[in-house]
Amino acid sequence: MELTTDIVGVVRLYEIPSSWNPIDVCSLELSDCIHCSISKANVLVFKTVVREFGIYLMRNFIIQPNSKGVRTTSHKFKLSFYIKTSVSVLSIDTFQLNPFRFVSFTEIEAIDIVNLNILLDCIGHVVGKEDARPMIIKSSQESKCMPLYLKDLEKNKIKCTIFGEMIGKLTPFINKDDGEPLVLVAQLFKPNQYLNQINVQNSFYASRMFLNLIFLMLLHSRIGM
């Protein structure tokens, strides 16, 4: 099915590397209320045009079911670029773009098992952590994981596990002893069920985190909030 025109705001733009060659980009993924994919054949055409937090008029999509694998949105369809797709930049004043759709810890704990493949955003105060430990991921490569414990304003707690390179970005903040609370904003993290409890963890490629002032600066400079 082909869609003629749509106006979208891009809240997350990320690359998925080829499983055979990590340097080679397999696809470019755009996330908002509806997910959009750009295949390898068209990545070079659109990579320099589309930017995070930009608003665009996009024409000529292919509409496909969005029901397999990890999903950035619950929308039942996703959009795919092809050779006839065109993109035009619109003013950031076209509409107010909110890059986060926060889910409360209470809502996360109540997630149905059939929705564990839908990524979500959450925010919490880091109140505890465990040491990073080595692990082997599906591609037989060595990696690490670090469990954190987050608390919200209602004093609910949830476990948040960080995998891979994201640990290195987090460590300087975790080890900083300045007496200030550490607030973590988790964007597009995956809910996971373990021992009948729901926790969250980063999903490779799509997930991103913001910490304290970095998050506030993002809101001020990119979104104008």
PyMOL commands that set and color helices and strands:
alter all, ss='L'
color gray80, all
select helices_A, chain A and resi 40-46+105-109+113-115+166-174+213-223
alter helices_A, ss='H'
color red, helices_A
select strands_A, chain A and resi 2-9+12-17+25-31+35-39+55-65+77-80+86-90+120-129+133-136+142-151+157-163+183-194+197-202+208-211
alter strands_A, ss='S'
color yellow, strands_A
deselect
rebuild
show_as cartoon
